[in-house]
Amino acid sequence: MRPTITVLQAGRAVAAIAVLLHHSLVATQDFVQPVPHGLAVIVENGFRGVDFFFVLSGFIIMHAHGDDDRNRAAAWSYARKRLRRIYIPYLPISLGLVILYTLLPGLSASARDWSLLSSLTLIPTTAPPALSVAWTLTHEMLFYGVFLTFFVTRAFAPIIAVWAALIVVGGWIMGAGGIVLAPINLEFIAGLLAAVAARSLPSRSLFALLALGVLGSAASLLWLGSEGHMRVWFGLSLALVLPGLVRMEAQGRLTAPPWLMLLGNSSYAIYLVHNPLASLGARIAARFEALNAWPASLALCAALGIGVGVLYHLLFEKPVLRRLGGRNVGDALGLTPDRARLRG
């Protein structure tokens, strides 16, 4: 019995750094110089870290709250915890960008259309938030709202099944727009199912699913590409991998080193700060001859994103959330388990 599922924390770290490298590549190619094609093809797939976050969101929410009492008090406790952890680290970053873009309207991507309401509340509007990566957090808010039905009705499983069917038919096949029917939401649903599988299926079945998921993930990377809804296959394949990895850790066969745990704990902070810092890093690299090359630019962008993200986690996110009563911090993408324990 372990207090934390370290393999999931390690996965958080890898996913956050993958997204960071993706945006560092974009900034470097915009402000410095093109990155060699072979490397660029690999690094640009870092956006798929978001797919892992969505799967992990469903897994952790179900695993952490699947045994909660199903009443209004438990629903309120769940909602308070989730909202606190998503908004407290997010709002300072968002407010900073809102002020910066308002005072300097010609700065970077500030000329694009963005919504003050969405930036402050994460409520979907016709324009995105000022922090570009916050579009994922609007999905997280949807996920949190959907899971609230777990506490108020015994029909949670049929509700999820109907939602999945509507997404496939309306969002995927018919191409209906809107956040509710976005096919990427299937990754959250797959995460819910993965958490149930991790608790209920025998180890042999989980390891078979793990092997199938690894093959599916590789296939989606090599052949399906990233166009349109094809990226969802990558997330669905990852959902097959998670239960086996979690069971292996519960059996004492896997664990993550402390440094990777630190990055995993800091992953939400890294995710929040990295994109503006990638733009800043590439601009700095472009201005200094010693740094004006793609290797130095990528390294600077990555160092800024990771370094500032870890500091933001240690100096702000972690102490503030602890003061407000949260035992675990940084799980606004469904990333830190509250009761991350499984039987071996």
N, C-alpha and C positions, 0 to 999 in steps of 0.2 A: 504494500500500500504506500503510494507516494503522494505528498501533498500537492504536487503540481505535475501536469503532464508535460514533461520537458520536451518531448518530440514535437509537440504542437507549438511550444514556445520557439523552438528552433525553426520550425516552419514559418512562423510569424516573421522571424528575423530575415530569413531567406527571401520571403515574399516582399517585405518592405524594401530590402536592398535591391531586389530585381526591379521594382517600380522606380526606385531612385535612379538606377543606372539607365533605365529607359528614358527618363526625362533629362538626365545628364547628357545622353547621346543627342537628344533633340536640341538642347541648348548649345552643345558643342558644334553641331553641324550648322546651326543658325548663326553663331557668333564667331567661331574660330575657323574650322576647316572640316571638310568631309572626313568621316571615319572609314577605313577600309571596308569594302562591301561585305566580306565574310564576317567580320566582327560585328558590323552594324546589324546584319540580319539576326545574329544571335542576341545582341543586347536589346534590340528593339522589341523582342518578345518578352521583355521584362514586365510589360503591362499586364501579363497574365498573372502576376502576383495578386491582382485584384480578384481574379477568379478564385484563387485559393482563400483569400480573405472572406469571400461570400460563403464558400463551403464551410469554412471554419466557424463562421458566425452561427450558422444553423447547428453545427455540431455542439459548440460550447453552450449555446442557449438551451438546447434540449438536455444536454448532459448536466448543466448546472441547475436547471429548474424543473426537470422532468419529474422529480420526486416532491416538489413543493406542494403545500396545501393548495387546494383549488377553491379559493374564496376571494373576497374583495380585499382583505388585508394582505394576502400574498400577492395579489395583482398590484396593489399600490406599492408594496415593497420592491417588487421587480421593476416597475416603471420608474420609481424614484432612483433606483440604483443605476439603471441603464441610461436615463437621461442625464444624471449627474456625470457619468463617466464619458459620455459623448460630448457634452457641451463645455465642461470646464476646461479641458485641454484645447478644445476647438476655438472657443470664442476669442481668446486673446490674439490668436493668429489671424482669424477672420477680421476682427476689428482693426488690427494693424494694417491689413491690406486695404480695407475699406477707406481708412484715413489716408493711406499712401496714394491710392488711386484717385481719391477725391482731390487731394492737394496737388498731385502731379499727374494730370489726366493723360499725358503723352507717354507715361512710363510703361515700357514693355507691353504686356497684353491688356493694359488697363483700358485701351481704346475699344476693346470688345464689349459687347453688351453684357452687363451683369446686374443682378437684382439685389437691392439692399435687403428686402424682406427675406429672400432665400439665404443671403449671406449671414443674417442674424438668427434665423430660425430653422434653416434647412428644410423649410416647407417648399415643395416644388412650385415653381412659377414658370412663366414663359421664357425667363432668362436664368442662367446658371448662377451659382454663388461666385463671389469675387475670388475665392480660393478654388482654383480649377478642379483639384482632386476631390473637392467636397461633394461632387455629384454622387460619389459612392455612399456618402453619409446620408443623403436623402433616401437611398435604398435601405440603409440600415434603420432609419426611422420607420420605414414601411415594415421591415421585418419585425421590429419591436412591437409595432401595432398589431400585426397579424398574430404574433405569439401571445398577446394579451388574451385572445379568445381561449387559450388553453386554461386560463384560470376561471373563466365565467361560463363555460359550457363543456359538456361531455362529448360534444360533436367536433372536437378539435381535429381529429384525423379525417373525417369527411370534409371538413372545411378546407384542409390542406389539399386533399385529393381534388376537390372541385377547382380550387385555385390553380393547381398544376394543369388540369385539363383546359381551363380557360386560357392559360398562358400558351400552351402548345397550339391550341386551335386559333385563338384570337391574336396572340402576339407573334407566334412563330410562323404559322401557316398563312394566316390572313394579313399579317403585317400591321395589326392595329397598334397605334402609338400609345404613349403614356407610360408612366413608371410602373403602374400596377401590373400590366400584362407584359412587361419587358422580359424576354426569354432568359436574361441573365439571372432573374429571380429563381429560376429552376435550380441554380447552384445552392442557394440557401435551403431550399426544400430537400435537395440531396444531402446536405449536411445534417438536417434533422434526422433523415433516415439512417445516415451513417452512425449517428449517436445511438440510435435504437439497436442497430446491428452490433455495435461494439459491446453492448451490454448483454445481448441475448443469443447471438450466434456462437457456435463452438469455434475454437481456434482454427481448426482445419479449414472451415468455410471462410473465415476471415482472411487467412493467408492465401487462399485461392482467389478471393476478391482482390487482395493486394496485388497479386501477380497480374490479374486481368487489368487492374487500374493502371499499373505501370506501363503495360503494353498500350492501353488506350491513350494514356497521356503522351507517349512517344508518337503514336500514330497521329494524334491531333496536332502535334507540333510539326511533324514532317510532311503531312499530306493535306490536312484539312485547312491549314492557313488560319488567318485571323479575320477574314472578311465576314461582315454581317454577324450572324448568330453562330458561326462555326466555332467561335471561341468557347461557347458553352460546353462543347464536348470535352474540352480540356478540364473544365471545372467538374463535370460529372465523373470523369475518370479519376480525378483526385479524390472524390468522395468515396470511391471504392478502395482507395489506398489507406485512408485514415484509420478505419477500425482495426486493420491488421497492425499498423504501427503502434497504435495505442495499446493493443493487447500485448504486443512484444515488450513494450516498456513495463506494463503491469507484471509481466513474467520476469522482469529483471534483465532483459536481453538488449535493451536500448536505453540510452540516456544522453543528455546534451551537456556539453562543458559549460562552466560558469560564464565565460565570455560570450557564448552564444545565447545564454539565458539573459544576460544583460541587454543584448541587442533585441532579443524577443520582447523583453519587458518594455524596451524603449521604442518598439516598432510603430506604435500609434503616433508618438511624438515625431519620429523620423518621417512618417508618412505625411504628417501635417506640415512640416517645415521644409521638406526637401525641394519642392518645385520652385518656389521663389529663390531658394539658395542656389539651385542649379543654374538658374538664369544669371544670378549674381556672379557665381564662380566662372561661368563661361565669359561673361563680360570682363571680369578681372584678367582672365587668361589672354583675352584678345588685346588688352592694353599693354601687356608686358612681354617683351621679346622672348624672355626666358621661358615663358609659359605658353607662348602662342603656337601651340601644336596640340593635336587631339589627345595624345596620351596625358600630357600635363593638365589639360582642361578636364578630361574625364576624372582624373585623380583628384583634382581640386574640388570639383562638384561633389564627388562622392564623399570626400573628407568633410566638407562643410555640412552636407546633409546628415551624415552619421554623427559627427562631433556635436553639432548644435542640437540635433535630435536627442542624443543621450543626455546632454546638459539640461535641456528643457524637461526631460523626464525626471531627472534626479533633483533638479532645483525647484521645479514648479509642479509638474503633474503628480508625482508621487507624494510629496509632502502635503499638498493641498487636498488631494483625495483622501489621504489617511486622516487628516484633521477632520474631514467631513464624515468619517466613519467607514470608508471603504477599505477592506482588507487587501484586495488586489486592485491594481490600477492598470489603465491603458487598454481596456477591453472594448472600446467604443466600436471596434469592428468585430465584436464578438470574439475577442482574442485571448482573454485571460479567464481561465476557469475559476469559478468560485468554490466548487467542490470537485476538483479534478481528480477523482479516484475511481479506479476500476479494479475488479478482481483479476487476479492472475490466472 
